[in-house]
Amino acid sequence: MTPEQLAQERASTYQKMDDIVDAYMAGRWTLEELVTMRRKLSGWSYRLTAHYLQVWGEAGMSDARRKFAIAREIVAARGADMKAPQNKLEVNAEALDSTFQNRKAEIWDAAARETLKAKIAGAKEVCGAMSQEISNLSWEKRTHYFQGHDPALQADRDEGA
């Protein structure tokens, strides 16, 4: 897949995960619905891990491209004026529009990397909350107390009335 296709797949996966989390937060769900939602969220989260290499690589390469471009400008300027101080050459190289564009790309690539990390960590937290709710619902399903069928509790209620 091309980087653009991977970015589109990532955006689509983010949207699917957001839809599941939004639906989960919107109301109460049956045990079966929660299990299905958790399974889907876990699956999409796992799918995102396939993007780690590309996202981290892009962030690292953006940094390398910017540093290389600055070094190239400094070397070219040094060739033109051997007596110019190094700090002046660095400042001039940093002031170039191409350096600004490289720095902007580096920031956006780092943001994509952090977004990926946050989405996976957030999905893990939501899956944990879903697991707790699934555990509670399955316990309630197995317990007579919550079903209203416990004869001892019913006798206590009848005596109190």
N, CA, C and O of each residue as an XYZ file, in Angstrom:
644
protein
N       0.833     -1.188      0.000
C       0.000      0.000      0.000
C       0.879      1.253      0.000
O       1.963      1.274      0.583
N       0.391      2.273     -0.655
C       1.123      3.539     -0.663
C       0.892      4.258      0.672
O      -0.056      3.943      1.391
N       1.746      5.208      0.997
C       1.529      5.969      2.242
C       0.164      6.651      2.280
O      -0.449      6.754      3.343
N      -0.311      7.113      1.133
C      -1.620      7.774      1.087
C      -2.739      6.774      1.381
O      -3.691      7.095      2.092
N      -2.620      5.562      0.832
C      -3.624      4.530      1.092
C      -3.611      4.113      2.567
O      -4.661      3.890      3.169
N      -2.417      4.013      3.130
C      -2.317      3.674      4.552
C      -2.937      4.766      5.424
O      -3.606      4.471      6.414
N      -2.713      6.022      5.053
C      -3.308      7.134      5.804
C      -4.830      7.095      5.710
O      -5.517      7.364      6.695
N      -5.364      6.761      4.533
C      -6.816      6.648      4.370
C      -7.367      5.492      5.203
O      -8.413      5.615      5.840
N      -6.652      4.370      5.190
C      -7.091      3.230      5.989
C      -7.069      3.579      7.476
O      -7.976      3.205      8.219
N      -6.038      4.291      7.902
C      -5.943      4.705      9.299
C      -7.118      5.609      9.673
O      -7.741      5.423     10.718
N      -7.411      6.569      8.833
C      -8.525      7.491      9.099
C      -9.849      6.733      9.165
O     -10.689      7.014     10.020
N     -10.028      5.779      8.265
C     -11.248      4.966      8.262
C     -11.344      4.118      9.533
O     -12.419      3.987     10.119
N     -10.233      3.555      9.945
C     -10.205      2.742     11.164
C     -10.478      3.611     12.388
O     -11.219      3.205     13.284
N      -9.882      4.806     12.432
C     -10.153      5.730     13.535
C     -11.649      6.011     13.621
O     -12.222      6.017     14.711
N     -12.284      6.244     12.469
C     -13.715      6.565     12.459
C     -14.540      5.390     12.966
O     -15.482      5.582     13.736
N     -14.200      4.182     12.546
C     -14.933      2.991     13.006
C     -14.786      2.828     14.517
O     -15.753      2.499     15.204
N     -13.587      3.056     15.031
C     -13.366      2.947     16.468
C     -14.141      4.036     17.209
O     -14.746      3.765     18.247
N     -14.127      5.254     16.690
C     -14.864      6.350     17.315
C     -16.360      6.050     17.342
O     -17.037      6.339     18.329
N     -16.878      5.467     16.253
C     -18.297      5.123     16.199
C     -18.658      4.108     17.280
O     -19.696      4.232     17.930
N     -17.801      3.103     17.471
C     -18.057      2.088     18.505
C     -18.033      2.729     19.888
O     -18.920      2.473     20.702
N     -17.037      3.552     20.160
C     -16.922      4.194     21.473
C     -18.100      5.136     21.709
O     -18.653      5.169     22.809
N     -18.487      5.899     20.693
C     -19.632      6.795     20.832
C     -20.911      6.015     21.130
O     -21.703      6.412     21.983
N     -21.105      4.908     20.424
C     -22.291      4.079     20.667
C     -22.254      3.497     22.074
O     -23.273      3.480     22.765
N     -21.102      3.024     22.498
C     -20.955      2.454     23.844
C     -21.309      3.485     24.917
O     -21.994      3.172     25.891
N     -20.839      4.702     24.728
C     -21.068      5.742     25.728
C     -22.504      6.282     25.700
O     -22.939      6.947     26.640
N     -23.229      5.995     24.629
C     -24.559      6.577     24.454
C     -25.645      5.897     25.282
O     -26.712      6.480     25.472
N     -25.410      4.690     25.778
C     -26.496      4.057     26.514
C     -26.125      2.733     27.129
O     -24.952      2.372     27.227
N     -27.148      2.019     27.541
C     -26.962      0.710     28.152
C     -27.083     -0.361     27.073
O     -27.846     -0.229     26.116
N     -26.311     -1.418     27.259
C     -26.244     -2.473     26.257
C     -26.414     -3.828     26.915
O     -26.100     -4.013     28.091
N     -26.915     -4.765     26.139
C     -27.038     -6.127     26.655
C     -25.649     -6.756     26.686
O     -24.698     -6.243     26.096
N     -25.562     -7.863     27.378
C     -24.297     -8.581     27.480
C     -23.766     -8.957     26.094
O     -22.586     -8.761     25.805
N     -24.621     -9.486     25.257
C     -24.214     -9.907     23.916
C     -23.754     -8.726     23.063
O     -22.784     -8.838     22.314
N     -24.448     -7.599     23.177
C     -24.062     -6.406     22.420
C     -22.705     -5.885     22.871
O     -21.887     -5.478     22.046
N     -22.464     -5.896     24.178
C     -21.175     -5.441     24.696
C     -20.033     -6.334     24.223
O     -18.961     -5.847     23.862
N     -20.270     -7.635     24.229
C     -19.228     -8.562     23.771
C     -18.903     -8.289     22.306
O     -17.734     -8.287     21.918
N     -19.917     -8.061     21.505
C     -19.708     -7.771     20.074
C     -18.968     -6.450     19.893
O     -18.054     -6.359     19.073
N     -19.353     -5.431     20.647
C     -18.683     -4.128     20.539
C     -17.218     -4.228     20.967
O     -16.337     -3.658     20.324
N     -16.970     -4.949     22.047
C     -15.585     -5.098     22.515
C     -14.755     -5.871     21.501
O     -13.593     -5.540     21.261
N     -15.347     -6.895     20.909
C     -14.627     -7.672     19.898
C     -14.254     -6.800     18.702
O     -13.128     -6.867     18.211
N     -15.188     -5.992     18.238
C     -14.913     -5.115     17.102
C     -13.852     -4.070     17.441
O     -12.930     -3.835     16.660
N     -13.988     -3.450     18.606
C     -13.023     -2.427     19.014
C     -11.629     -3.030     19.160
O     -10.641     -2.420     18.752
N     -11.550     -4.211     19.734
C     -10.247     -4.887     19.868
C      -9.663     -5.210     18.502
O      -8.462     -5.048     18.285
N     -10.498     -5.663     17.585
C     -10.032     -5.988     16.238
C      -9.510     -4.776     15.489
O      -8.461     -4.839     14.847
N     -10.243     -3.671     15.571
C      -9.787     -2.453     14.894
C      -8.530     -1.899     15.541
O      -7.656     -1.366     14.858
N      -8.440     -2.024     16.846
C      -7.234     -1.583     17.547
C      -6.031     -2.408     17.098
O      -4.951     -1.868     16.857
N      -6.227     -3.708     16.988
C      -5.144     -4.571     16.512
C      -4.743     -4.182     15.092
O      -3.556     -4.158     14.768
N      -5.711     -3.882     14.258
C      -5.422     -3.498     12.870
C      -4.533     -2.266     12.831
O      -3.664     -2.152     11.966
N      -4.744     -1.345     13.760
C      -3.926     -0.127     13.791
C      -2.459     -0.425     14.094
O      -1.580      0.324     13.668
N      -2.185     -1.494     14.813
C      -0.791     -1.799     15.139
C       0.019     -2.071     13.885
O       1.242     -1.935     13.903
N      -0.634     -2.453     12.797
C       0.070     -2.670     11.529
C       0.619     -1.360     10.966
O       1.485     -1.377     10.092
N       0.126     -0.241     11.454
C       0.545      1.067     10.958
C       1.724      1.649     11.739
O       2.271      2.682     11.352
N       2.114      1.005     12.820
C       3.192      1.541     13.654
C       4.465      1.805     12.858
O       5.041      2.889     12.947
N       4.898      0.834     12.095
C       6.150      0.962     11.348
C       6.117      2.186     10.438
O       7.051      2.989     10.431
N       5.050      2.323      9.682
C       4.966      3.434      8.748
C       4.904      4.776      9.466
O       5.611      5.710      9.085
N       4.071      4.890     10.500
C       3.889      6.167     11.180
C       5.164      6.582     11.917
O       5.579      7.737     11.832
N       5.778      5.657     12.630
C       7.013      5.978     13.335
C       8.137      6.248     12.344
O       8.970      7.123     12.578
N       8.169      5.507     11.237
C       9.182      5.738     10.209
C       9.046      7.104      9.570
O      10.041      7.795      9.349
N       7.812      7.498      9.270
C       7.591      8.817      8.680
C       8.026      9.930      9.627
O       8.633     10.913      9.203
N       7.714      9.771     10.905
C       8.106     10.797     11.886
C       9.628     10.891     11.967
O      10.184     11.989     12.007
N      10.291      9.758     11.991
C      11.757      9.758     12.044
C      12.383     10.315     10.781
O      13.363     11.057     10.843
N      11.820      9.959      9.634
C      12.367     10.447      8.365
C      12.136     11.947      8.198
O      12.968     12.629      7.599
N      11.043     12.466      8.705
C      10.811     13.913      8.636
C      11.895     14.666      9.384
O      12.402     15.681      8.908
N      12.245     14.165     10.549
C      13.314     14.770     11.337
C      14.637     14.697     10.573
O      15.382     15.675     10.516
N      14.919     13.544      9.993
C      16.172     13.367      9.248
C      16.215     14.270      8.012
O      17.255     14.853      7.708
N      15.081     14.389      7.295
C      15.031     15.255      6.110
C      15.310     16.708      6.471
O      16.057     17.394      5.774
N      14.711     17.171      7.555
C      14.918     18.553      7.981
C      16.383     18.794      8.341
O      16.975     19.786      7.916
N      16.959     17.892      9.118
C      18.363     18.052      9.514
C      19.295     17.984      8.313
O      20.277     18.722      8.238
N      18.985     17.098      7.376
C      19.812     16.981      6.169
C      19.733     18.258      5.338
O      20.749     18.742      4.839
N      18.530     18.801      5.190
C      18.363     20.036      4.401
C      19.118     21.202      5.038
O      19.732     22.007      4.338
N      19.069     21.288      6.355
C      19.808     22.351      7.041
C      21.307     22.164      6.840
O      22.022     23.119      6.537
N      21.779     20.936      7.008
C      23.213     20.673      6.829
C      23.656     20.987      5.404
O      24.738     21.535      5.195
N      22.827     20.641      4.429
C      23.156     20.920      3.029
C      23.263     22.429      2.787
O      24.166     22.885      2.086
N      22.349     23.192      3.362
C      22.384     24.654      3.222
C      23.618     25.242      3.889
O      24.241     26.158      3.353
N      23.965     24.722      5.045
C      25.154     25.217      5.754
C      26.418     24.928      4.953
O      27.299     25.781      4.848
N      26.509     23.720      4.386
C      27.677     23.359      3.581
C      27.764     24.255      2.343
O      28.848     24.713      1.981
N      26.625     24.502      1.696
C      26.635     25.373      0.516
C      27.045     26.798      0.897
O      27.823     27.434      0.186
N      26.524     27.295      2.012
C      26.880     28.647      2.457
C      28.349     28.713      2.868
O      29.022     29.713      2.617
N      28.839     27.660      3.492
C      30.246     27.608      3.900
C      31.143     27.638      2.650
O      32.204     28.262      2.668
N      30.731     26.984      1.595
C      31.499     27.007      0.349
C      31.564     28.387     -0.259
O      32.555     28.747     -0.894
N      30.499     29.169     -0.067
C      30.462     30.518     -0.617
C      31.251     31.508      0.240
O      31.809     32.474     -0.279
N      31.297     31.266      1.555
C      32.002     32.188      2.455
C      32.649     31.376      3.574
O      31.999     31.016      4.556
N      33.922     31.099      3.411
C      34.648     30.262      4.376
C      34.819     30.945      5.736
O      35.067     30.271      6.736
N      34.690     32.258      5.782
C      34.941     32.973      7.029
C      33.669     33.243      7.836
O      33.746     33.770      8.946
N      32.524     32.895      7.304
C      31.261     33.159      8.016
C      31.187     32.298      9.275
O      31.545     31.121      9.242
N      30.729     32.872     10.375
C      30.613     32.095     11.611
C      29.529     31.018     11.491
O      28.515     31.208     10.818
N      29.762     29.902     12.148
C      28.853     28.750     12.083
C      27.445     29.113     12.556
O      26.459     28.724     11.929
N      27.349     29.847     13.646
C      26.015     30.168     14.156
C      25.213     31.016     13.169
O      23.995     30.861     13.082
N      25.870     31.904     12.427
C      25.181     32.711     11.417
C      24.680     31.812     10.291
O      23.568     31.995      9.797
N      25.494     30.847      9.887
C      25.081     29.905      8.836
C      23.871     29.080      9.288
O      22.949     28.841      8.507
N      23.881     28.652     10.547
C      22.761     27.871     11.077
C      21.481     28.692     11.130
O      20.414     28.205     10.757
N      21.582     29.927     11.589
C      20.410     30.806     11.669
C      19.852     31.060     10.274
O      18.637     31.021     10.075
N      20.722     31.319      9.314
C      20.274     31.553      7.938
C      19.599     30.311      7.361
O      18.592     30.414      6.660
N      20.151     29.151      7.655
C      19.556     27.904      7.152
C      18.191     27.665      7.798
O      17.259     27.218      7.131
N      18.073     27.960      9.083
C      16.794     27.792      9.788
C      15.739     28.767      9.281
O      14.546     28.472      9.347
N      16.159     29.919      8.777
C      15.225     30.954      8.332
C      14.654     30.681      6.940
O      13.736     31.381      6.511
N      15.168     29.696      6.236
C      14.692     29.404      4.884
C      13.268     28.850      4.912
O      12.876     28.164      5.856
N      12.502     29.156      3.866
C      11.143     28.638      3.756
C      11.145     27.113      3.663
O      10.256     26.463      4.211
N      12.120     26.541      2.984
C      12.175     25.081      2.868
C      12.374     24.434      4.233
O      11.835     23.360      4.499
N      13.140     25.081      5.090
C      13.323     24.560      6.451
C      12.014     24.633      7.227
O      11.671     23.713      7.970
N      11.290     25.730      7.051
C       9.986     25.870      7.698
C       9.039     24.768      7.237
O       8.344     24.159      8.050
N       9.015     24.514      5.927
C       8.141     23.473      5.397
C       8.537     22.092      5.935
O       7.676     21.279      6.271
N       9.839     21.841      6.012
C      10.308     20.566      6.570
C       9.929     20.438      8.040
O       9.537     19.360      8.488
N      10.042     21.522      8.789
C       9.687     21.488     10.211
C       8.182     21.270     10.383
O       7.752     20.542     11.278
N       7.398     21.900      9.529
C       5.946     21.718      9.587
C       5.571     20.256      9.301
O       4.727     19.681      9.988
N       6.201     19.668      8.294
C       5.950     18.250      7.980
C       6.364     17.361      9.151
O       5.685     16.386      9.471
N       7.466     17.701      9.777
C       7.946     16.929     10.932
C       6.928     16.984     12.080
O       6.659     15.969     12.722
N       6.372     18.153     12.330
C       5.388     18.309     13.399
C       4.124     17.507     13.102
O       3.583     16.853     13.993
N       3.650     17.553     11.858
C       2.449     16.798     11.501
C       2.696     15.286     11.570
O       1.811     14.534     11.978
N       3.876     14.847     11.180
C       4.192     13.414     11.277
C       4.282     12.978     12.738
O       3.857     11.874     13.081
N       4.828     13.826     13.594
C       4.880     13.507     15.032
C       3.462     13.483     15.611
O       3.160     12.665     16.480
N       2.597     14.375     15.133
C       1.209     14.384     15.596
C       0.490     13.101     15.175
O      -0.299     12.551     15.942
N       0.759     12.628     13.963
C       0.155     11.369     13.508
C       0.631     10.206     14.378
O      -0.143      9.308     14.710
N       1.899     10.235     14.738
C       2.455      9.181     15.599
C       1.767      9.198     16.966
O       1.385      8.150     17.486
N       1.613     10.383     17.543
C       0.975     10.490     18.856
C      -0.507     10.137     18.795
O      -1.048      9.564     19.740
N      -1.166     10.476     17.690
C      -2.574     10.115     17.519
C      -2.728      8.603     17.497
O      -3.629      8.056     18.133
N      -1.854      7.933     16.769
C      -1.902      6.473     16.704
C      -1.725      5.875     18.093
O      -2.477      4.986     18.492
N      -0.731      6.366     18.827
C      -0.504      5.870     20.192
C      -1.732      6.107     21.071
O      -2.141      5.224     21.826
N      -2.312      7.290     20.971
C      -3.459      7.641     21.814
C      -4.688      6.801     21.463
O      -5.421      6.374     22.355
N      -4.913      6.566     20.186
C      -6.070      5.760     19.773
C      -5.953      4.338     20.307
O      -6.926      3.783     20.817
N      -4.779      3.754     20.192
C      -4.596      2.385     20.659
C      -4.718      2.323     22.183
O      -5.347      1.409     22.716
N      -4.124      3.283     22.880
C      -4.223      3.316     24.346
C      -5.664      3.570     24.787
O      -6.143      2.951     25.738
N      -6.343      4.465     24.108
C      -7.735      4.746     24.443
C      -8.630      3.544     24.211
O      -9.511      3.253     25.020
N      -8.409      2.847     23.112
C      -9.194      1.641     22.830
C      -8.966      0.594     23.912
O      -9.896     -0.104     24.317
N      -7.737      0.489     24.373
C      -7.429     -0.456     25.447
C      -8.212     -0.107     26.710
O      -8.751     -0.993     27.373
N      -8.275      1.173     27.039
C      -9.016      1.614     28.226
C     -10.519      1.338     28.077
O     -11.164      0.867     29.013
N     -11.062      1.633     26.908
C     -12.493      1.405     26.686
C     -12.794     -0.090     26.717
O     -13.809     -0.505     27.275
N     -11.925     -0.898     26.124
C     -12.128     -2.346     26.174
C     -12.091     -2.838     27.622
O     -12.839     -3.747     27.983
N     -11.232     -2.250     28.450
C     -11.189     -2.610     29.863
C     -12.491     -2.265     30.570
O     -12.996     -3.050     31.373
N     -13.035     -1.084     30.268
C     -14.319     -0.689     30.859
C     -15.433     -1.612     30.386
O     -16.299     -2.004     31.168
N     -15.405     -1.955     29.107
C     -16.400     -2.882     28.575
C     -16.275     -4.247     29.251
O     -17.281     -4.877     29.576
N     -15.053     -4.696     29.458
C     -14.836     -5.990     30.111
C     -15.417     -5.991     31.520
O     -16.029     -6.968     31.951
N     -15.219     -4.891     32.228
C     -15.783     -4.797     33.583
C     -17.297     -4.848     33.535
O     -17.928     -5.528     34.344
N     -17.875     -4.134     32.595
C     -19.333     -4.128     32.474
C     -19.841     -5.505     32.055
O     -20.875     -5.961     32.543
N     -19.124     -6.161     31.161
C     -19.489     -7.519     30.749
C     -19.427     -8.454     31.946
O     -20.310     -9.292     32.130
N     -18.394     -8.314     32.756
C     -18.263     -9.144     33.950
C     -19.438     -8.919     34.897
O     -20.018     -9.874     35.413
N     -19.782     -7.666     35.119
C     -20.911     -7.348     36.002
C     -22.219     -7.914     35.447
O     -22.999     -8.513     36.188
N     -22.459     -7.729     34.165
C     -23.702     -8.222     33.573
C     -23.767     -9.748     33.589
O     -24.830    -10.323     33.823
N     -22.640    -10.399     33.343
C     -22.666    -11.872     33.356
C     -22.886    -12.390     34.777
O     -23.539    -13.416     34.967
N     -22.341    -11.685     35.781
C     -22.576    -12.081     37.173
C     -24.048    -11.883     37.515
O     -24.663    -12.736     38.155
N     -24.611    -10.758     37.088
C     -26.029    -10.502     37.347
C     -26.904    -11.547     36.667
O     -27.929    -11.957     37.212
N     -26.508    -11.964     35.506
C     -27.282    -12.951     34.757
C     -27.287    -14.300     35.476
O     -28.271    -15.038     35.425
N     -26.164    -14.614     36.151
C     -26.051    -15.905     36.843
C     -26.607    -15.857     38.263
O     -26.782    -16.903     38.888
N     -26.883    -14.675     38.779
C     -27.265    -14.526     40.182
C     -28.770    -14.367     40.313
O     -29.377    -13.528     39.647
N     -29.363    -15.171     41.171
C     -30.808    -15.109     41.379
C     -31.248    -13.780     41.978
O     -32.354    -13.311     41.709
N     -30.391    -13.177     42.783
C     -30.750    -11.931     43.441
C     -31.197    -10.880     42.434
O     -32.180    -10.175     42.660
N     -30.469    -10.775     41.317
C     -30.805     -9.764     40.323
C     -31.970    -10.182     39.441
O     -32.580     -9.349     38.771
N     -32.271    -11.450     39.442
C     -33.379    -11.921     38.618
C     -34.700    -11.906     39.383
O     -35.767    -12.088     38.797
N     -34.619    -11.686     40.701
C     -35.842    -11.651     41.490
C     -36.409    -13.021     41.776
O     -37.584    -13.135     42.125
N     -35.597    -14.081     41.637
C     -36.087    -15.446     41.822
C     -35.548    -16.097     43.091
O     -35.753    -17.294     43.294
N     -34.880    -15.362     43.929
C     -34.296    -15.954     45.123
C     -35.406    -16.142     46.161
O     -35.927    -15.156     46.682
N     -35.778    -17.397     46.471
C     -36.885    -17.635     47.405
C     -36.631    -17.032     48.789
O     -37.567    -16.533     49.414
N     -35.404    -17.066     49.276
C     -35.111    -16.518     50.608
C     -35.350    -15.011     50.628
O     -35.917    -14.483     51.585
N     -34.929    -14.334     49.596
C     -35.148    -12.887     49.539
C     -36.633    -12.565     49.387
O     -37.126    -11.591     49.955
N     -37.329    -13.376     48.631
C     -38.754    -13.143     48.454
C     -39.492    -13.340     49.775
O     -40.423    -12.593     50.077
N     -39.089    -14.334     50.566
C     -39.717    -14.567     51.877
C     -39.443    -13.389     52.789
O     -40.340    -12.960     53.514
N     -38.217    -12.843     52.777
C     -37.903    -11.682     53.592
C     -38.768    -10.488     53.193
O     -39.237     -9.737     54.048
N     -38.971    -10.323     51.904
C     -39.791     -9.215     51.428
C     -41.248     -9.386     51.876
O     -41.907     -8.424     52.270
N     -41.744    -10.653     51.805
C     -43.134    -10.919     52.177
C     -43.346    -10.663     53.669
O     -44.394    -10.152     54.063
N     -42.361    -11.012     54.505
C     -42.506    -10.830     55.936
C     -42.525     -9.350     56.299
O     -43.227     -8.938     57.223
N     -41.757     -8.563     55.573
C     -41.670     -7.133     55.865
C     -42.908     -6.374     55.434
O     -43.134     -5.263     55.912
N     -43.711     -6.930     54.556
C     -44.860     -6.209     54.020
C     -46.045     -6.227     54.902
O     -47.078     -5.652     54.559
